[in-house]
Amino acid sequence: MNTMAEARLQTQKKSSQDGQETSLWSSGFGMKLEAVTPFLGKYRPFVGRCCQTCTPKSWESLFHRSIMDLGFCNVILVKEENTRFRGWLVRRLCYFLWSLEQHIPPCQDASQKIMESTGVQNVISGRAPGGAGEGQVPSHVRKEVQRILGHIQAPPRPFLLRLFSWALLRFLNCLFLNVQLYRGQMKMVQKASQAGSPLVFLSTHKSVLDGILLPFVLLSQGVGVLRVAWDPRTCSPLLRALLKKLGGLFLPPEANLSPDSPEGVLARAVVHATVEQLLASRQPLLIFLEEPPGVRGPRLSALGLSWLGLVVQGVQAGIVPDTLLVPVAVTYDLVPEAPHDTCHALAPLGLWTGALAVLRSLRRWGCGRRVCVRVNLAQPFSLQEYIIDARSCWGSRQTLEQLLQPIVLGQCTAVPDTEKEQEWTPVTGPLLALREEDQLLVRRLSWHVLNASVASSAVMSTAIMATLLLFKHQKGVFLSQLLGEFSWLTEETLLRGFDVGFSGQLRCLVQHTLSLLRPHVALLRIQQGDLLVVPRPGPGLTSLARLSAELLPTFLSEAVGACAVRGLLAGRVPPEGPWELQGVELLSQKELYCQILLLLHLLPQDLLLLQPCQSCYCYCQEVLDRLIQCGLLVAEETRGSQPACDTGRQRLSARLLWKLSGDFTDSDSDDFEEAEGRYFRLSQQSRCPDFFLFLCRLLSPVLKAFAQAAAFLHRGRLPDTESGYTEQLFQFLRATAQEEGLFECADPNLAISAIWTFRDLGVLQQTPGPTGPMLHLSPAFASRDSQEKLGQFIRQFICS
C-alpha cells in the first residue's frame, strides 16, 4: 500500500494561526526517518480465524496458509487495465465501462413463490394458530400479503444497479484516498461460496455509508448483488423505494406486533417466507449486528437479531442444508459525519437530504481531508455446525445483582465463579416467534460473530494517535518523541495479533494522521525547530476518546489485568506511592483471579464482547498470561515452595489436569484453590510504570463515568423515566468535565451504560408508571453509606 505517500500531497494546509500554531509540513527538524513495516517476520498477521471450539471443522476446511501471501487491492482504483478495452477514450470512460462489465445475475420476481409458501398459506387459510384468515375473505388477505411484501422488498433493477455503481465509484474516489481489501480474505470467502451454501455477511456498523459501501465492494469482487437488511428508521419512504430497487430489505412495522396479533402473525409469515426464498436462491445477505451510528442504546441491534433469527429458523426448518456466516468489519480513519445530530434520536434520511449530505461531504472531505477505509472479512463458518456444537458450551448464569451486590455492600467476600447474565437488547419482531432456547442461540451467536468482527478489524492510524495524545500526552508532546511512540504502539498492536490499516514512511503517516485530527490538536513551533503537539481541551478530548476506543480491544485483556492489580494494591499501597514500593507487595494468583472476576462482572458485555463459549476462569487465566507475557508481572518463588519451572516432581491428581475449554461446571473452583500457593510481583523494569499507567488509563473513561454516576445518585431527581434520568446524568458528566477536565467521560453512551449497569446491579429499580417505566433508588442503596460503598468499589480500579 503506497497510498500514504500521496496523502502527504493531498492533505497540505496553510497555517491559519497567528505565528504560534504552525503547519506540520513546514517543520524542518532534522532526524533519521524510519518506515513503519506492519509485518511480523515475513507475513502480516492474519486475523479473523473462526472459533476452534464451536466450529472446528470450519476452522480447518475454509483456510489455507497460501492465502496469507496475497496482498491488498484498492477497490475504488479502476483503470484501463480493469476493462476489456484499451485506448485513450477507454481511459476517460473506464468507470462507466467497468460498471457495464460487472456480472449482475438476472433477478426474478419471487412474489408468487412467497405467496405459495407453506407458512403464508397456513395463515391465509386460517389453519395457523391466530391466523389472519379466520373470518376474513382470502382475497383481502392476499392483497394484504402483496402490500407487506412490497414493503419488504422489490425486484432489483440491473440497469439501476450499474448506474448506481458508476456514480458511487466516482463519489468514493472523491471522498476516500482508498478502500483497501485483503485479497487473502476475499479468496477465502470465494472458496467458501463454491460449496453451494448461501452466504450471510454479519457486519459492524460504523457509518451510514456501510450499507452502500459493502455491497459495492462485494459486487466488484464477483460475489453478486448483496441483499442488505436496512433499518427503516434511517430512511424516508422515497429513499426506501430506491434502496429496495438496489437490493434493500426492510422489516414491515407489523412484524413487531405482539405474537397473538393477527396482523403480526401474517407479517412475520411473509418475512419468514421472504428469507426462505433468499436462502433457497443462494442470494447473499448482509445484516448489521450493531445499532446504526447515532442511536443511543445497546450495542447489539434488535433488528439484526431479528434478521439473524430468521436465517437460523430457515436452516433449522431444512430450507437449505447449511448457511455460511461471514463476520465483516469496516474501519475508517475518520467516520464520515452523518447528516443528523448524533446526540439526538435518529431521524429518517430523505433522498434530497442524502444528496445534500453527499455534496457537503465532498466539499468538506475533498479539500485535503480524504480518509482511508479498510474492509475486513473474517473466516466463514458453518451455521449448522455452530447450532450442533455450541449448545454443549452453555451453562447456568446469574444476574449482576446476585453476583456483585453482596460484595459491594460488604455482606460477602467470596466471588462466585459463575457466568454473568446481561442482555440489554430487547427481544422484538420475528425473534418473538422463536422458542426461548432458540432465542438464546441467536443472542449468543450474535455475540460470537460480533467478537470475531471486532477482532478482525484493522486498527487505523487515527486510533493510535488519539490513544497516545489522550492517555499519555494530554499536556502535549514533541513531534520527535511522538514519532517514536507511534512506531512503538504500532509494533505492540501487531505483536498482539491485530492488524493495522496503514503502511508507509513514519513521518508521512504521522503527518497524514495529524492533518485528519487537526480540529482536535494544536501544533506549536518551538525555538529548537521541533513541533509541540497539544490536544485541544474541551469537546476535542471527547472526540479523541471515541477514536481511541477502536484500539481498546487490542489491549483489553492487559487493561483489565492492570486495573485489577490496581484494585488489589489499593488497600495496601497509596496510589501516589513509588513504583518500587508497589513492587514489594506479593500478589497471590487466587487474589488476582478474584479481582479480575469482580472487574469483569462490573464492566458491561457491550464493552468486553466475551465469547459465550469461554468461561470466566479461562478469561482470568488469559488475562494473567497476558500480564506475564508483557513483563508487568514476574513469578515470585516463596520459601519452601516448589519452583514454578520445576515440573518434574509434580504428581497427577485424581482429577484430570485438562478440561474442556467450555466446561462451565463448578469444578473450575478447584483451580482457584490450587492457585493459592502461586505468587507474583510487579516487575521493576524501567518501562513498566509508564506501561502500567497507560493500560489502566485505557479503561478510565468508562470507570470514571461509573464513579461519577455513583456520586450523582444522591443529587439526581428520582423517580424519573429512563430517558429523563439519562439526560440528568449526561448533563452532570458535562458539568464535571468543565470543572475537572474529564471530557473523555462526557459521552451520552457512557451515561446510558452506567444507568443500565446500576439497574442490573440492583442500585436502580424499574417500576411501571403512567408515562412508562420509572426509575427509582432501591432500598439497598437508599442510604448515603451504601452509595459511598458503591463509589469506593468502582474507584479502586481507577489509577489516577
HELIX and SHEET records of a PDB file:
HELIX    1   1 THR A    3  GLN A   10  1                                   8    
HELIX    2   2 LEU A   24  SER A   26  5                                   3    
HELIX    3   3 PRO A   56  SER A   61  1                                   6    
HELIX    4   4 ARG A   65  ASP A   69  5                                   5    
HELIX    5   5 GLU A   80  ASN A   82  5                                   3    
HELIX    6   6 TRP A   88  ARG A   92  1                                   5    
HELIX    7   7 CYS A   94  GLU A  101  1                                   8    
HELIX    8   8 SER A  111  MET A  115  1                                   5    
HELIX    9   9 THR A  118  SER A  125  1                                   8    
HELIX   10  10 PRO A  138  ILE A  152  1                                  15    
HELIX   11  11 PRO A  158  LEU A  175  1                                  18    
HELIX   12  12 ARG A  183  SER A  193  1                                  11    
HELIX   13  13 ASP A  210  SER A  220  1                                  11    
HELIX   14  14 PRO A  232  THR A  234  5                                   3    
HELIX   15  15 PRO A  237  LYS A  245  1                                   9    
HELIX   16  16 PRO A  253  ASN A  256  5                                   4    
HELIX   17  17 PRO A  262  ALA A  280  1                                  19    
HELIX   18  18 ALA A  302  GLN A  316  1                                  15    
HELIX   19  19 LEU A  351  TRP A  365  1                                  15    
HELIX   20  20 LEU A  383  ALA A  390  1                                   8    
HELIX   21  21 ARG A  391  CYS A  393  5                                   3    
HELIX   22  22 LEU A  400  VAL A  408  1                                   9    
HELIX   23  23 GLY A  429  ALA A  433  5                                   5    
HELIX   24  24 GLU A  436  SER A  456  1                                  21    
HELIX   25  25 SER A  461  PHE A  471  1                                  11    
HELIX   26  26 LEU A  479  LEU A  495  1                                  17    
HELIX   27  27 LEU A  506  LEU A  516  1                                  11    
HELIX   28  28 ARG A  518  HIS A  520  5                                   3    
HELIX   29  29 PRO A  539  SER A  548  1                                  10    
HELIX   30  30 LEU A  552  LEU A  569  1                                  18    
HELIX   31  31 TRP A  579  VAL A  584  1                                   6    
HELIX   32  32 GLN A  589  LEU A  602  1                                  14    
HELIX   33  33 GLN A  605  LEU A  608  1                                   4    
HELIX   34  34 CYS A  616  GLN A  629  1                                  14    
HELIX   35  35 ASP A  666  ASP A  668  5                                   3    
HELIX   36  36 SER A  669  GLU A  674  1                                   6    
HELIX   37  37 ALA A  675  GLY A  677  5                                   3    
HELIX   38  38 CYS A  688  LEU A  698  1                                  11    
HELIX   39  39 SER A  700  ALA A  711  1                                  12    
HELIX   40  40 GLU A  722  GLU A  740  1                                  19    
HELIX   41  41 PHE A  743  CYS A  745  5                                   3    
HELIX   42  42 PRO A  748  LEU A  761  1                                  14    
HELIX   43  43 PRO A  779  PHE A  781  5                                   3    
HELIX   44  44 ARG A  784  ARG A  795  1                                  12    
SHEET    1   A 2 ALA A  35  VAL A  36  0                                        
SHEET    2   A 2 GLY A 504  GLN A 505 -1                                        
SHEET    1   B 8 PHE A  72  ASN A  74  0                                        
SHEET    2   B 8 PHE A 176  TYR A 182 -1                                        
SHEET    3   B 8 VAL A 371  LEU A 377  1                                        
SHEET    4   B 8 LEU A 324  TYR A 332 -1                                        
SHEET    5   B 8 LEU A 199  SER A 203  1                                        
SHEET    6   B 8 LEU A 285  PHE A 288  1                                        
SHEET    7   B 8 ARG A 227  TRP A 230  1                                        
SHEET    8   B 8 GLY A 248  PHE A 250  1                                        
SHEET    1   C 5 PHE A  72  ASN A  74  0                                        
SHEET    2   C 5 PHE A 176  TYR A 182 -1                                        
SHEET    3   C 5 VAL A 371  LEU A 377  1                                        
SHEET    4   C 5 LEU A 324  TYR A 332 -1                                        
SHEET    5   C 5 PHE A 381  SER A 382 -1                                        
SHEET    1   D 2 ARG A 397  GLN A 398  0                                        
SHEET    2   D 2 GLU A 419  LYS A 420  1                                        
SHEET    1   E 3 VAL A 477  PHE A 478  0                                        
SHEET    2   E 3 LEU A 531  PRO A 535 -1                                        
SHEET    3   E 3 VAL A 521  ARG A 525 -1                                        
SHEET    1   F 3 LEU A 587  SER A 588  0                                        
SHEET    2   F 3 TYR A 679  LEU A 682 -1                                        
SHEET    3   F 3 LEU A 633  GLU A 636 -1                                        
SHEET    1   G 3 ASP A 720  THR A 721  0                                        
SHEET    2   G 3 MET A 774  LEU A 777 -1                                        
SHEET    3   G 3 LEU A 764  THR A 767 -1                                        
END                                                                             
